[in-house]
Amino acid sequence: MEELIKKYNIEPVFYRRYFRYGAEMLYAFLLQNFFLFKKGKFLNPIKKKEYFDKLCRDEIVNFYENGFLRIPKVDFDITTRCTLKCKYCSNMMPKFRQKNSHVEMSYDDFKNIIDVLFDSEGGGLTELI
């Protein structure tokens, strides 16, 4: 791994936030697919570090040599209305106190965003999980 980091002069923060995080998300997705949907193959937890290293290598090569960018996660907040008022809400929904401050995303808006992501120049999304 070090040789690729040096070869492409990858900053440690970028490596952790993009390549390592992307590999972790992909590993979790592969495990989930196997256990929930019986797709793919079993990933031995004892070899987790080996899988991470391989996935990181693949991400680095795809990014720098093939021009392929994998976005590991995209979140859509369909609405800011929430009645749970969780103290540590990561989406800050309890902070919306004014009656007219809530945001609602229509089905058409959501569909248009997905269509734009798939139809983007240069290939767009190739897979939606």
C-alpha positions in Angstrom: 0.0 0.0 0.0 2.8 2.4 0.9 4.3 2.1 -2.6 1.0 3.4 -4.1 0.6 6.2 -1.6 4.2 7.3 -2.4 3.8 6.8 -6.2 0.7 9.0 -6.3 1.7 11.3 -3.5 -1.6 10.7 -1.6 -2.1 12.9 1.4 -2.9 10.8 4.6 -6.2 12.6 5.1 -7.4 12.0 1.6 -6.3 8.3 1.9 -8.3 7.8 5.1 -11.4 9.8 4.1 -11.7 8.5 0.6 -9.8 5.3 -0.1 -9.9 3.7 3.3 -13.5 4.8 4.0 -14.6 3.6 0.6 -13.0 0.2 1.2 -14.7 -0.1 4.5 -18.1 0.8 3.0 -17.6 -1.7 0.1 -16.5 -4.4 2.6 -19.6 -3.9 4.6 -21.8 -3.9 1.5 -20.2 -7.2 0.3 -20.8 -8.8 3.7 -24.3 -7.6 3.8 -25.0 -8.9 0.3 -23.7 -12.3 1.3 -25.5 -12.7 4.6 -28.8 -11.1 3.7 -29.2 -11.9 0.0 -26.8 -14.9 -0.5 -25.0 -13.0 -3.2 -21.2 -13.0 -3.7 -18.8 -15.0 -1.5 -18.1 -15.4 2.2 -15.4 -13.0 3.4 -13.5 -14.5 6.2 -13.3 -12.1 9.2 -9.8 -13.3 10.0 -8.6 -12.0 6.6 -10.3 -8.6 7.0 -7.1 -6.6 6.8 -6.2 -8.4 3.6 -9.6 -7.6 2.1 -9.3 -3.9 3.1 -5.8 -3.7 1.6 -7.0 -5.2 -1.7 -10.0 -3.0 -1.8 -7.9 0.1 -1.1 -5.4 -0.9 -3.8 -8.3 -1.3 -6.2 -9.7 2.1 -5.3 -6.4 3.8 -5.7 -5.7 2.2 -9.1 -9.2 2.8 -10.3 -8.9 6.5 -9.3 -5.4 7.3 -10.5 -5.1 5.0 -13.5 -8.6 4.4 -14.8 -10.2 7.7 -13.9 -13.0 5.9 -12.0 -14.4 7.5 -8.9 -16.5 5.4 -6.5 -18.7 7.5 -4.2 -19.3 5.1 -1.3 -22.4 6.7 0.1 -25.0 9.3 -0.8 -27.7 10.2 1.7 -31.0 11.8 0.7 -33.1 13.6 3.4 -36.5 13.2 1.9 -38.0 15.3 4.7 -36.9 17.3 7.7 -40.1 16.5 9.5 -39.5 14.2 12.4 -41.4 13.7 15.6 -38.8 11.7 17.5 -36.7 14.7 18.6 -33.7 12.5 19.3 -31.2 14.4 21.4 -28.2 13.4 19.2 -29.9 13.4 15.8 -27.2 13.4 13.2 -29.5 15.2 10.7 -30.2 18.0 13.1 -34.0 17.6 12.7 -34.8 18.8 16.2 -33.2 22.1 15.4 -36.0 22.9 12.9 -38.3 24.8 15.2 -40.1 27.1 12.9 -43.3 25.9 11.3 -42.3 26.8 7.8 -38.6 25.9 8.1 -39.1 22.2 7.1 -38.0 20.9 3.7 -39.9 18.3 1.8 -38.6 16.5 -1.3 -41.2 15.4 -3.8 -41.0 12.1 -5.6 -40.4 14.0 -8.9 -37.5 15.9 -7.3 -35.9 12.7 -6.0 -36.4 11.0 -9.3 -34.9 13.9 -11.2 -31.8 13.9 -9.0 -31.3 10.1 -9.5 -31.8 10.6 -13.2 -29.1 13.3 -13.3 -26.7 11.1 -11.3 -27.2 8.2 -13.8 -27.1 10.4 -16.9 -24.0 12.5 -16.0 -21.4 13.0 -18.6 -18.6 10.5 -18.4 -20.8 7.6 -17.5 -22.6 8.7 -14.3 -23.6 6.2 -11.8 -23.0 2.6 -12.8 -24.7 1.0 -9.8 -27.3 2.1 -7.2 -27.4 0.0 -4.0 
